[in-house]
Amino acid sequence: MNNLIEDLQHHAEEFIGIRRDIHRHPELAFGEHRTAALVAEKLRAWGYEVAQGLGGTGVVGRLVRGDGARRLGIRADMDALPIDEATGLPYASCNHGVMHACGHDGHTAMLLAAAHHLATRGRFSGTLNLIFQPAEEGGGGALRMMEDGLFDRYPCDAIFAMHNMPGLPQGRFSLREGAAMASSDYATVVIEGVGGHGAMPHRTADPVVAAASIVMALQSVVSRNIDPLQMGVVTVGAIHAGKANNVIPASATLEISMRALDREVRALLESRVKAVIAAQAESFGCKAVIDWRKGYAVLVNTPAETDFARQVAVELVGAECVTPQGPPLTGSEDFAFMLEQVPGSYLLIGNGDGDSAGACMVHNPGYDFNDDNVALGAAYWVLLAERFLAGAG
């Protein structure tokens, strides 16, 4: 299968150029107008039936070949992050405060390179649905596309997605059956008390003390309520209260995030966090107003599809370059919602390790996608499509 990688490498420069162009012009969630137009233009030129505007700025390219009945979906994300780039690269972002710091520019380029190869030389029989999704970075673009009828208009028997992974050597793939990425939920908590003079605290109901107690009490939710063999995270990321050292404010605000790798643990976190906050606030004569916001679901890779994706990776690069059952990640991904409707798998491609430039973690001002993955990732998608849609078109 090295011949396939070499074949894609011969055409890689064009798609590396596309990747760097997208990197230079990053767009935030639901604002990916330039990127979506570029994707749609390329797909149409290669003979795909193209739909734009799903979920706001999403693009789907469909290619039907032969009489095969199977329908495959492959998804790439397109949005950037609100980060000031600090790479100093010649193709660094020209949009101040916006950066492709998670590699979605590379994911898009990989799938475009695969789309071109499959359109011009692909051997398959069936329906290929290429999904270019907006707003993965917290915007829930997957849900928006689904609400717009993604799987009604483009039904899939299985769906796959790939993300680059700094710290994993370039040239390696990592897969995982079952829960692979965590759920994410968020809460803004306003502690309402009674303000007053700092010299007369007995005439107040101090929300700062209540907030401090809540922060400490929340540490017991995971350590004393969650099975030690399970995973749960409760993080208080921000506390806002008061402006003067001799004034007790009337309120304090906490910003909290929760993550879990199990649906039941996720529900338990919600019930216990809410109960602890309410009880702690009341014990200080305060009231807690909780704004709870559900984020992304637990991402669960289905067994058969993950095994298939694993076999494709082994065929492409050899078993020595494939981690068959990698560790779960505590980050979140809205591809989880697609996997709740369609069986499939989400896998990782190494972006680099050690002292290599690709080892810089995502969501970092110094991050950059590893261009060596454009050909490798495209080759993986080509092989997966041809094996899933087996037969000559």
C-alpha positions as CSV (number, residue, x, y, z in Angstrom):
1,M,0.0,0.0,0.0
2,N,3.1,2.3,0.1
3,N,2.4,2.8,-3.6
4,L,-0.9,4.6,-2.7
5,I,0.9,6.9,-0.3
6,E,3.6,7.6,-2.9
7,D,0.9,8.3,-5.5
8,L,-0.7,10.8,-3.2
9,Q,2.6,12.4,-2.4
10,H,3.2,13.2,-6.0
11,H,0.1,15.4,-5.9
12,A,0.6,16.6,-2.3
13,E,2.1,20.0,-3.1
14,E,-1.2,21.3,-4.5
15,F,-3.1,20.3,-1.4
16,I,-0.4,21.5,1.0
17,G,-0.8,24.8,-0.8
18,I,-4.6,24.7,-0.2
19,R,-4.0,23.8,3.4
20,R,-1.7,26.8,3.9
21,D,-4.1,29.1,2.1
22,I,-6.9,28.1,4.5
23,H,-4.4,28.5,7.4
24,R,-3.7,32.0,6.3
25,H,-7.4,32.9,6.1
26,P,-8.9,31.3,9.2
27,E,-12.6,31.7,10.0
28,L,-14.5,31.1,13.2
29,A,-17.5,28.9,13.8
30,F,-20.3,29.5,11.3
31,G,-18.2,32.1,9.6
32,E,-16.4,29.7,7.3
33,H,-17.7,31.4,4.1
34,R,-14.4,31.6,2.2
35,T,-13.3,28.1,3.2
36,A,-16.7,26.6,2.3
37,A,-16.7,28.3,-1.1
38,L,-13.2,27.0,-1.8
39,V,-14.3,23.4,-0.8
40,A,-17.4,23.6,-2.9
41,E,-15.6,24.9,-5.9
42,K,-13.0,22.1,-5.9
43,L,-15.6,19.4,-5.4
44,R,-17.7,20.6,-8.3
45,A,-14.7,20.8,-10.5
46,W,-14.0,17.1,-9.8
47,G,-17.6,16.0,-10.6
48,Y,-19.2,15.9,-7.1
49,E,-22.8,16.8,-6.5
50,V,-22.4,19.6,-4.0
51,A,-24.7,21.1,-1.4
52,Q,-23.8,24.2,0.5
53,G,-25.3,25.9,3.6
54,L,-26.1,22.8,5.7
55,G,-25.8,23.9,9.3
56,G,-25.1,27.4,8.1
57,T,-21.8,27.0,6.3
58,G,-21.5,23.2,5.9
59,V,-20.7,21.6,2.6
60,V,-21.4,18.1,1.4
61,G,-20.0,16.5,-1.8
62,R,-21.7,13.3,-3.1
63,L,-20.2,11.0,-5.7
64,V,-22.1,7.9,-6.9
65,R,-20.3,5.3,-8.9
66,G,-21.5,1.9,-10.1
67,D,-24.5,0.1,-8.7
68,G,-23.2,-0.6,-5.1
69,A,-25.8,-0.1,-2.4
70,R,-23.4,0.9,0.4
71,R,-23.2,4.5,1.5
72,L,-20.1,5.9,3.2
73,G,-19.7,9.2,5.1
74,I,-16.3,10.9,5.8
75,R,-16.3,14.1,7.8
76,A,-13.7,16.9,8.1
77,D,-14.1,20.1,10.2
78,M,-13.3,23.6,8.9
79,D,-13.4,26.2,11.7
80,A,-10.6,28.0,13.4
81,L,-10.1,29.3,17.0
82,P,-10.1,32.8,18.6
83,I,-6.3,32.7,19.2
84,D,-3.5,35.1,18.2
85,E,-1.0,33.1,16.1
86,A,2.6,33.2,17.2
87,T,4.3,30.8,14.7
88,G,6.0,33.4,12.6
89,L,5.3,31.2,9.5
90,P,5.1,32.8,6.1
91,Y,1.5,31.5,5.8
92,A,0.5,32.6,9.3
93,S,-3.0,34.0,9.9
94,C,-3.8,37.3,8.3
95,N,-6.9,37.6,10.4
96,H,-6.0,39.2,13.7
97,G,-7.1,37.1,16.7
98,V,-8.1,34.1,14.6
99,M,-5.9,31.0,14.1
100,H,-6.1,27.5,12.8
101,A,-4.7,26.2,16.1
102,C,-6.3,22.7,16.0
103,G,-5.4,21.5,12.5
104,H,-8.9,21.8,10.8
105,D,-7.1,23.4,7.9
106,G,-5.2,20.1,7.5
107,H,-8.2,17.9,8.0
108,T,-10.0,19.8,5.2
109,A,-6.9,19.5,2.9
110,M,-6.6,15.8,3.6
111,L,-10.2,15.1,2.6
112,L,-9.9,17.3,-0.4
113,A,-6.8,15.4,-1.6
114,A,-8.7,12.2,-1.1
115,A,-11.8,13.6,-2.9
116,H,-9.7,14.4,-5.9
117,H,-8.0,11.0,-6.1
118,L,-11.3,9.2,-5.6
119,A,-13.0,11.2,-8.3
120,T,-10.2,10.8,-10.9
121,R,-8.8,7.3,-10.1
122,G,-10.9,5.8,-7.3
123,R,-12.1,2.2,-7.6
124,F,-15.4,1.8,-5.8
125,S,-19.1,1.1,-6.3
126,G,-21.6,2.9,-4.1
127,T,-22.2,6.3,-2.7
128,L,-19.5,8.5,-1.2
129,N,-20.6,11.4,1.0
130,L,-17.9,13.9,2.0
131,I,-19.0,16.1,4.8
132,F,-17.2,19.4,5.5
133,Q,-18.5,20.6,8.8
134,P,-18.5,24.1,10.4
135,A,-18.3,25.0,14.0
136,E,-16.7,22.0,15.7
137,E,-15.0,24.3,18.3
138,G,-17.8,24.6,20.7
139,G,-20.4,25.7,18.2
140,G,-22.1,22.3,17.7
141,G,-21.9,22.4,13.9
142,A,-22.5,18.7,13.7
143,L,-25.9,19.1,15.4
144,R,-26.7,22.0,13.1
145,M,-26.0,20.0,10.0
146,M,-28.1,17.1,11.3
147,E,-31.0,19.4,12.2
148,D,-30.8,20.6,8.6
149,G,-31.4,17.1,7.4
150,L,-27.8,15.9,6.8
151,F,-28.5,12.2,7.2
152,D,-32.0,12.4,5.6
153,R,-30.5,13.9,2.5
154,Y,-27.3,12.0,2.6
155,P,-27.9,8.7,4.4
156,C,-24.8,6.8,5.5
157,D,-24.3,3.2,6.5
158,A,-21.1,4.2,8.4
159,I,-19.3,7.5,9.1
160,F,-15.6,8.2,9.9
161,A,-13.5,11.2,11.0
162,M,-9.9,11.8,11.8
163,H,-8.0,14.3,14.0
164,N,-4.3,15.0,14.1
165,M,-2.6,14.3,17.4
166,P,0.5,16.1,18.6
167,G,2.7,13.8,20.8
168,L,1.9,10.8,18.5
169,P,4.7,10.2,16.0
170,Q,4.0,11.3,12.5
171,G,3.2,8.3,10.4
172,R,1.3,6.5,13.1
173,F,-2.5,6.0,13.6
174,S,-4.3,5.4,16.9
175,L,-7.8,3.9,17.2
176,R,-10.1,3.1,20.0
177,E,-13.2,1.0,20.3
178,G,-15.9,2.3,22.7
179,A,-15.8,5.6,24.6
180,A,-12.9,7.6,23.0
181,M,-13.6,11.3,24.0
182,A,-15.3,12.9,26.9
183,S,-18.6,14.7,27.2
184,S,-18.5,18.4,28.1
185,D,-21.0,20.4,30.1
186,Y,-20.7,23.9,31.5
187,A,-22.3,26.0,34.3
188,T,-22.3,29.6,35.2
189,V,-23.2,29.9,38.9
190,V,-24.2,33.2,40.5
191,I,-24.0,33.2,44.3
192,E,-26.4,35.9,45.6
193,G,-25.7,37.2,49.0
194,V,-26.0,40.4,51.0
195,G,-23.2,42.9,50.5
196,G,-21.8,45.4,53.0
197,H,-18.8,46.9,54.7
198,G,-15.8,44.7,55.0
199,A,-15.4,45.8,58.6
200,M,-18.9,44.6,59.5
201,P,-19.2,41.1,58.0
202,H,-21.8,40.0,60.5
203,R,-24.3,42.3,58.7
204,T,-23.7,40.5,55.4
205,A,-24.2,37.1,53.7
206,D,-20.7,36.9,52.1
207,P,-20.9,35.3,48.6
208,V,-17.1,35.2,48.4
209,V,-16.8,32.9,51.3
210,A,-19.6,30.8,49.9
211,A,-18.0,30.7,46.5
212,A,-14.7,29.6,48.1
213,S,-16.4,26.9,50.0
214,I,-18.2,25.7,46.9
215,V,-14.9,25.4,45.0
216,M,-13.4,23.2,47.7
217,A,-16.6,21.1,48.2
218,L,-16.8,20.4,44.4
219,Q,-13.4,18.6,44.7
220,S,-15.2,15.8,46.6
221,V,-17.7,15.1,43.8
222,V,-15.2,13.1,41.7
223,S,-13.2,11.7,44.7
224,R,-16.2,10.6,46.7
225,N,-19.1,10.1,44.3
226,I,-17.6,8.7,41.1
227,D,-16.4,5.1,40.9
228,P,-12.5,5.2,41.1
229,L,-12.4,3.1,37.9
230,Q,-14.4,5.7,36.0
231,M,-13.3,9.2,34.8
232,G,-14.8,12.5,35.8
233,V,-13.5,16.0,35.8
234,V,-14.9,19.1,37.5
235,T,-13.0,22.3,36.9
236,V,-13.7,25.8,38.3
237,G,-12.1,27.9,35.7
238,A,-13.1,31.4,36.8
239,I,-14.2,33.3,39.9
240,H,-15.5,36.9,39.7
241,A,-16.4,38.9,42.8
242,G,-16.0,42.4,44.1
243,K,-13.6,45.2,43.3
244,A,-12.4,46.6,46.6
245,N,-10.6,45.1,49.6
246,N,-13.0,46.6,52.2
247,V,-16.3,45.9,50.5
248,I,-18.2,42.5,50.6
249,P,-19.9,42.3,47.3
250,A,-23.6,41.3,46.9
251,S,-22.8,38.4,44.5
252,A,-20.0,36.2,43.1
253,T,-19.9,34.2,39.9
254,L,-18.2,30.9,39.1
255,E,-17.6,29.3,35.7
256,I,-17.4,25.5,35.8
257,S,-16.8,22.7,33.3
258,M,-17.5,19.0,33.7
259,R,-16.3,16.0,31.6
260,A,-17.0,12.3,31.7
261,L,-16.4,9.2,29.5
262,D,-19.6,7.5,30.5
263,R,-23.2,8.7,30.1
264,E,-24.2,7.6,33.6
265,V,-21.2,9.4,35.1
266,R,-22.1,12.5,33.2
267,A,-25.6,12.4,34.7
268,L,-24.2,11.8,38.2
269,L,-21.8,14.7,37.8
270,E,-24.7,17.0,37.0
271,S,-26.9,16.0,39.9
272,R,-24.1,16.1,42.5
273,V,-22.6,19.3,41.3
274,K,-25.9,21.1,41.5
275,A,-26.7,19.6,44.9
276,V,-23.3,20.6,46.4
277,I,-23.5,24.1,45.0
278,A,-27.1,24.7,46.3
279,A,-26.3,23.2,49.8
280,Q,-23.1,25.1,50.2
281,A,-24.6,28.4,49.2
282,E,-27.5,27.9,51.6
283,S,-25.2,27.1,54.5
284,F,-23.8,30.6,54.2
285,G,-27.1,32.3,53.9
286,C,-26.8,32.8,50.2
287,K,-28.7,31.6,47.2
288,A,-27.2,29.9,44.1
289,V,-28.6,30.5,40.6
290,I,-27.2,27.9,38.2
291,D,-27.2,28.2,34.5
292,W,-26.4,24.7,33.3
293,R,-25.5,24.2,29.6
294,K,-25.1,20.8,28.1
295,G,-22.2,20.5,25.7
296,Y,-21.0,17.6,23.6
297,A,-21.9,14.0,24.2
298,V,-19.5,11.2,25.0
299,L,-17.9,10.1,21.7
300,V,-18.4,6.3,21.4
301,N,-16.8,4.4,18.5
302,T,-18.8,1.3,17.4
303,P,-16.9,-2.0,17.5
304,A,-17.4,-3.3,13.9
305,E,-16.6,0.1,12.3
306,T,-13.6,0.6,14.5
307,D,-12.2,-2.8,13.7
308,F,-12.7,-2.0,10.0
309,A,-10.9,1.3,10.3
310,R,-8.1,-0.4,12.2
311,Q,-7.7,-3.0,9.4
312,V,-7.4,-0.1,6.9
313,A,-4.7,1.5,8.9
314,V,-2.7,-1.7,9.2
315,E,-3.0,-2.3,5.5
316,L,-1.8,1.2,4.7
317,V,1.2,1.6,7.1
318,G,1.7,-1.8,8.8
319,A,0.8,-3.1,12.3
320,E,3.9,-1.6,13.8
321,C,2.6,1.9,13.0
322,V,-0.9,1.4,14.4
323,T,-2.0,1.6,18.0
324,P,-5.1,-0.7,18.0
325,Q,-6.7,0.4,21.2
326,G,-5.3,3.8,22.3
327,P,-6.2,5.6,25.5
328,P,-9.3,7.8,25.7
329,L,-9.0,11.6,25.5
330,T,-10.7,13.9,28.0
331,G,-11.2,16.5,25.3
332,S,-14.6,16.7,23.5
333,E,-15.7,16.5,19.9
334,D,-19.1,17.1,18.3
335,F,-18.6,14.2,15.9
336,A,-20.1,12.3,18.9
337,F,-23.5,13.5,17.9
338,M,-23.1,12.0,14.4
339,L,-22.1,8.7,16.0
340,E,-25.3,8.7,18.0
341,Q,-27.2,8.4,14.7
342,V,-24.8,6.5,12.5
343,P,-22.3,3.8,13.4
344,G,-18.7,4.7,12.8
345,S,-15.3,5.6,14.3
346,Y,-13.1,8.6,15.1
347,L,-9.3,8.0,14.8
348,L,-6.1,9.9,15.4
349,I,-3.2,10.5,13.0
350,G,0.2,11.5,14.6
351,N,1.3,15.1,14.1
352,G,4.8,14.6,15.6
353,D,6.5,13.9,18.8
354,G,9.7,14.8,20.7
355,D,11.3,18.0,19.6
356,S,9.5,18.1,16.2
357,A,7.4,21.1,15.3
358,G,4.4,18.9,15.1
359,A,4.6,18.1,18.8
360,C,3.2,21.5,19.9
361,M,-0.2,20.8,21.4
362,V,-3.4,22.0,19.7
363,H,-5.1,25.2,20.9
364,N,-1.6,26.7,21.3
365,P,-0.4,29.9,19.6
366,G,2.6,28.0,18.3
367,Y,0.8,25.0,16.8
368,D,0.9,24.1,13.1
369,F,-0.5,21.1,11.2
370,N,2.1,18.7,9.9
371,D,2.1,18.9,6.1
372,D,3.5,15.4,5.8
373,N,0.1,14.2,6.9
374,V,-1.7,15.7,3.8
375,A,-0.7,12.8,1.6
376,L,-0.8,10.1,4.4
377,G,-4.2,11.2,5.6
378,A,-5.6,11.4,2.1
379,A,-4.2,7.9,1.3
380,Y,-6.0,6.6,4.4
381,W,-9.3,8.0,3.3
382,V,-8.9,6.7,-0.2
383,L,-8.1,3.2,1.0
384,L,-11.0,3.3,3.5
385,A,-13.5,4.4,0.9
386,E,-12.3,1.8,-1.6
387,R,-12.5,-1.0,0.9
388,F,-15.9,0.1,2.3
389,L,-17.4,0.6,-1.1
390,A,-15.7,-2.5,-2.5
391,G,-16.0,-3.1,-6.3
392,A,-15.0,-1.4,-9.5
393,G,-16.9,1.7,-10.4
